[in-house]
Every structure is written in C-alpha cells, then in structure tokens.
C-alpha cells in the first residue's frame, strides 16, 4: 500500500512541477485586454425602446372622416384598420414614466415574428391597471409601432 502512495505522490509532484513552468503568452494588440487595443464600436441605441421622453415618437393628432361626421366614415374606418395589426402576448414590464409597455408576444401576422419588445402607448392611460404577467390582446399602428388599444385577457 505504501508503494502505491509513494508512486501517486511522485506523479502529483511531477504534474505540479510541469504546471509551474507554464507561462501565459503575452497579449497581442488585437486582444481587448491589451492597453493599446483598439476600442470596439459603440453599440447603437435601441430604436425599439425609449430611454427618455425625448426618444418617444412625436404625437400628431389627425382628424379622420369619421371624426368630422362625413358620410365617407366607412372608408376611413377600413383604411384605419389596414394601418393597424393585432397581437397577443404577456406583459413583461409597464413603464409609466415613458408611457411604454414591454410585451412578450407571438407572431403578429404580416408584421413581425415572435419577440419581446417595448412599445410606446398612445394614450399612456392604456397602461393603467396592467402589471407584469397579464395576458393581453393589443393593436399596434404599423407605421409608428405604437400600441393604440389594449384588452386584458385574464
């Protein structure tokens, strides 16, 4: 038994001796930790999330034929329906300070694939009563990517 222990001790000592002679190679200037390495490109700011109120899209109020009481109201509402899409998902976060809602949603047909994304809401009062985990159905204005209608499903 003693001979086995001595053989094991010698192997361990040889391995330790081999490791102590190892030295890391010096860093090249292409390595990010090298003091003379070039600074990487700064990632662009998100176009999906607003960091401040200045990042929110500007709001313009437009009147439609339905608002003015014109007899062409039917045509205006069908044109408006083509400008919006509907999706369903779960609320991830509500950000009242910026009027945004972060939603994890499935595919929105003819608009975008499934993802988690922050959307501005118009009006911001749509956020009232929503909390993370709520299942919602929402309408998005295609051009501005703004949620204009939210229905709580649970």
NORPE-V947381 format. One record per pair of residues at least 12 apart in sequence whose ideal C-beta (glycine too) atoms are under 8 Angstrom apart, sorted by the first residue. I is the first residue (numbers start at 1). J is the second residue. D is the distance in Angstrom with one decimal. If there is no record, write none. Layout:
{{I:J:D} {I:J:D}}
This chain:
{{48:117:5.3} {48:118:5.8} {48:119:7.9} {48:145:7.8} {49:100:7.1} {49:118:4.3} {50:98:4.8} {50:100:6.0} {50:118:7.5} {50:120:6.4} {52:98:7.5} {53:97:8.0} {53:98:6.3} {55:98:7.9} {56:98:6.4} {56:99:6.7} {56:120:5.5} {57:120:6.4} {57:144:5.6} {57:146:6.8} {59:122:6.3} {64:76:4.4} {64:77:7.9} {64:80:6.6} {83:141:6.0} {83:142:5.6} {83:143:6.6} {84:139:4.8} {84:140:6.3} {84:141:5.5} {84:142:6.5} {84:148:6.6} {84:149:7.9} {85:108:5.2} {85:109:7.1} {85:110:6.8} {85:111:4.4} {85:139:7.1} {85:140:5.5} {85:142:5.9} {86:108:7.4} {86:137:6.5} {86:138:7.0} {86:139:5.2} {86:140:7.8} {87:103:7.8} {87:105:4.8} {87:106:6.9} {87:107:8.0} {87:108:4.0} {87:111:7.6} {87:137:7.4} {87:138:5.9} {87:140:6.8} {88:105:6.5} {88:106:6.4} {88:135:7.2} {88:136:7.0} {88:137:4.9} {88:138:7.6} {88:153:7.2} {89:103:4.4} {89:104:5.3} {89:105:3.0} {89:106:6.5} {89:135:7.5} {89:136:6.5} {89:138:7.4} {90:103:6.9} {90:104:5.1} {90:105:7.8} {90:133:6.6} {90:134:7.0} {90:135:5.6} {90:136:7.5} {91:103:6.1} {91:130:5.5} {91:131:6.7} {91:132:5.5} {91:133:6.5} {91:134:4.5} {91:135:7.9} {91:136:6.0} {92:104:5.3} {92:116:5.9} {92:132:6.0} {93:118:7.7} {93:132:5.9} {94:127:5.3} {94:130:5.2} {94:131:6.5} {94:132:7.1} {95:118:7.3} {96:124:7.0} {96:127:5.6} {98:120:7.4} {99:120:5.7} {99:121:5.4} {99:122:7.7} {99:124:3.6} {99:127:6.9} {100:118:4.9} {100:119:6.5} {100:120:5.5} {100:121:6.8} {101:118:7.1} {101:119:5.6} {101:121:5.6} {101:126:7.5} {101:127:6.1} {101:130:6.8} {101:138:7.9} {101:147:6.1} {101:150:7.4} {102:116:6.7} {102:117:7.1} {102:118:4.5} {102:119:7.8} {103:116:7.1} {103:117:6.6} {103:118:7.9} {103:119:6.6} {103:136:7.0} {103:138:6.9} {104:116:4.2} {105:117:7.5} {105:138:7.9} {108:140:7.2} {111:140:7.2} {111:142:6.5} {119:138:7.9} {119:140:6.6} {119:145:6.3} {119:146:6.7} {119:147:4.8} {120:145:7.7} {120:146:5.1} {120:147:7.2} {121:146:6.8} {121:147:4.6} {121:148:7.8} {121:150:7.3} {122:141:7.7} {122:144:8.0} {122:146:4.8} {122:147:7.2} {122:148:5.7} {126:147:6.5} {126:148:8.0} {126:149:7.4} {126:150:4.8} {129:152:7.1} {130:150:7.0} {130:152:6.9} {134:152:5.7} {134:153:7.8} {134:154:6.3} {135:152:7.5} {135:153:4.3} {135:154:4.6} {136:150:5.4} {136:151:6.4} {136:152:5.7} {136:153:6.1} {137:150:7.5} {137:151:4.5} {137:153:5.9} {138:150:4.9} {138:151:7.3}}
